[in-house]
Amino acid sequence: MGSLIKAYAVLFVRSWNPDYDGTVSGVSPRRWLVMAGFWPLFLLLQLINGAFLLLDHLLFPDFRRVVVRAPVFVVGVPRSGTTFLHRLLAGDRERFTTTALWELIFAPSICQRRFWHGVGRLDALVGRPLGRLLHGLERLVLGGLDDVHQTGLRDPEEDYLALLPVLGCFLLVLAVPDPRLWRLTFADRDLPDADKRRLMAAYRRFVQRHLYVHGDRLTFLSKNPSFTPLMATLAAEFPDARFIGCLRNPTEAVPSQINSIVIGARIFDGRDTAGYWREGFLAMLDYYYRHLLDELERLPPSRRALSRMEQLSARPLATVEGFYADFGLTLSPAYRAWLVERDEKARAYRSGHHYSLENLGVAPQRLIDTFGWVYEKFAYPLPATERR
């Protein structure tokens, strides 16, 4: 606990004027203003959630006996269809249970979930005025992020948010661009064993709580690109876990991810920090591609599968059927019918997102130099300017 408090203190101090590896100068008034609002809200939320997590041990001590059986982890390169695949699999409600955004932010404890479920039932009895108000606020706060990552409070979301209290969530780097958070992107390689054990202990308790509330007969489904650098640690912690690794042509995945992170970074800092994020994420994504394929190869065939976005987006039904066959699972008639509908919608969908490599400062040759082995291994076409 003492080391965690010290880490919080260090991040607090450094958050007001991070050095961005010397690539940015001056002081950002926007960052100071945002931090003045961020830290009180963030710490208050962690204190409230922490108190209820402790209360779980008094009121629901049996949750610690829940057995986590053969969880499924959707990992991979960011912007490679992980969200789409996660929500496809989450549609099999008879088999899987996964986390919703509201649970991760406002109700990581059993106590909080029981409380809010009760409030929801009462609200439904009087016509859902609270539900309508929350929906309006949700669209006001989250609607602006739809072009980057469409989500709502009730939608399936990445459960690495549950590791925020123990500083195990890489997303926090947007608020505090600090080396100790960047280290999470090379976790299997760079994190000390003590930190890995701490993160896995917290994560296991989180999964046990979730299954305690939703039913331990269900299989826990996780989706986290940020768990890609933790694959070896997760595979050791959950020896029967299955992993689906997602990847995509670097020409599409890399600029998409850099674009999304630069948009997020602008919320916290008024200066031009794009160069810092571009260099950091190029190194990170190079490791992600390599680590993903290396760790999948180390797993037995019954515990691994590979998803290529180009195939997933074109044939989602066939892709999911293939994963079920790999893991020895059977699609129920109801779930298959649901997938057929999604398959038809996917075939008609056309993305409006287009990213310029030059505008993001990523030269085509830089992509080839960094990810050339990916293009070659999966026969991906090279960036257009290199094929002239």
C-alpha positions, 0 to 999 in steps of 0.5 A, spaced: 500 500 500 505 504 501 508 503 494 502 505 491 501 511 495 508 513 493 506 512 486 500 516 486 504 522 489 509 521 483 504 521 478 500 527 481 507 531 481 509 530 474 502 530 471 502 538 471 508 539 466 510 532 464 517 533 460 514 529 454 521 526 453 524 533 451 519 534 445 515 539 448 517 546 451 513 551 455 507 550 460 500 548 458 494 552 461 489 547 459 493 542 462 493 545 469 486 547 468 484 540 466 488 537 472 485 541 477 479 538 475 481 531 473 485 529 480 479 531 485 474 527 481 479 521 480 481 520 487 474 521 489 472 516 485 478 511 487 476 512 494 469 511 494 470 505 489 476 502 494 471 503 500 466 499 497 471 494 495 473 493 502 466 492 504 465 486 499 470 482 504 465 483 510 458 483 506 460 478 501 466 474 503 464 468 499 466 471 492 473 469 494 471 462 493 468 463 486 472 459 481 474 462 474 474 457 469 477 457 462 476 465 461 476 468 454 481 474 452 480 478 446 487 481 445 491 484 439 493 490 436 489 496 437 484 498 432 484 491 429 477 489 430 477 487 438 471 491 439 467 488 434 469 481 435 468 483 443 461 485 442 459 479 437 462 474 442 458 478 448 452 476 444 452 469 446 449 471 453 447 464 454 455 462 454 459 469 456 458 474 461 463 481 460 463 487 463 459 494 461 462 501 462 458 503 468 460 497 472 467 498 471 467 506 472 461 506 478 460 499 480 467 495 481 464 492 487 459 487 489 455 492 493 455 497 488 452 493 483 447 490 488 445 497 490 445 500 482 441 494 480 436 496 486 435 503 483 434 501 476 428 496 478 425 502 482 426 507 476 423 502 472 417 502 476 416 509 475 417 510 468 425 510 468 426 518 469 432 517 472 434 512 466 432 517 461 436 522 464 442 518 464 442 516 457 442 524 455 448 525 460 451 519 457 450 522 450 453 529 452 459 526 455 461 520 450 457 522 444 463 526 442 468 520 442 463 516 437 468 517 431 474 514 435 471 509 440 463 508 440 461 506 447 455 507 452 455 506 459 451 499 458 455 497 452 461 491 453 467 495 455 475 493 456 475 491 463 483 494 464 479 500 467 478 495 473 485 496 474 485 504 475 486 504 482 492 499 482 495 504 476 495 498 472 491 501 466 495 504 461 489 509 459 491 513 465 498 515 460 493 520 457 493 524 463 500 523 466 505 521 460 510 518 465 515 512 464 512 508 469 505 508 465 509 506 459 512 500 462 505 497 462 506 497 454 511 492 455 509 489 461 511 481 460 518 484 458 519 490 463 514 489 469 518 487 475 515 480 478 512 483 484 508 488 480 505 483 475 503 479 481 500 485 484 496 486 478 494 479 477 491 479 484 487 485 483 484 482 476 483 476 479 478 479 485 475 483 480 473 477 475 471 473 481 466 479 483 463 479 476 462 472 476 459 472 483 454 477 481 452 475 474 453 467 475 459 463 475 456 458 470 458 463 465 464 464 462 468 470 463 469 474 456 475 480 456 477 484 451 483 488 452 488 490 446 492 493 452 492 486 455 497 484 449 503 485 453 501 481 459 499 475 455 504 471 458 502 473 465 495 472 464 496 465 461 500 463 467 495 466 472 489 463 468 492 456 465 486 454 462 484 461 459 483 461 451 486 467 447 484 470 440 489 475 438 487 480 433 491 484 428 490 488 421 494 491 416 499 496 419 497 501 414 490 501 417 492 500 424 497 504 425 495 511 423 488 509 426 491 508 433 495 514 432 490 519 430 485 516 436 491 517 441 492 524 439 485 526 439 485 524 446 491 527 448 488 534 446 483 534 451 489 534 456 494 539 453 494 545 449 501 544 446 502 540 440 504 533 443 503 529 436 510 527 435 511 524 442 505 520 442 507 518 435 514 515 437 511 512 443 506 508 439 510 506 433 515 503 438 509 500 442 505 497 436 511 494 434 512 490 440 504 488 440 505 485 433 511 481 435 509 479 442 502 477 440 504 472 435 510 470 439 505 468 445 500 465 441 505 460 438 507 458 445 500 456 447 497 449 445 492 450 439 486 449 443 487 455 447 489 460 441 486 463 435 488 469 430 483 474 428 485 478 422 480 484 421 480 484 413 476 477 414 472 479 420 469 485 417 467 481 411 465 475 414 463 475 421 459 469 422 464 465 419 469 468 423 466 466 429 464 459 427 471 458 426 473 460 433 468 456 436 470 450 432 477 452 435 475 452 442 470 446 441 464 450 442 457 450 439 453 455 437 446 455 439 440 456 434 438 463 437 446 466 437 447 463 430 440 467 428 443 473 432 450 473 428 446 472 421 443 479 422 450 482 424 453 478 418 448 482 413 449 489 417 457 488 416 457 486 409 453 493 408 457 497 412 462 502 409 467 506 414 468 513 413 474 513 416 480 515 412 487 517 415 493 520 412 500 518 413 503 524 412 498 528 416 500 524 422 507 525 421 508 517 419 512 516 412 510 510 408 518 508 409 517 508 416 512 504 416 515 499 412 522 499 416 518 498 422 513 493 420 516 490 414 516 483 417 508 484 418 507 486 411 511 480 408 508 475 413 501 476 412 502 478 404 499 485 406 500 491 400 505 496 402 503 503 403 500 506 396 506 511 395 511 505 396 508 501 390 508 507 385 
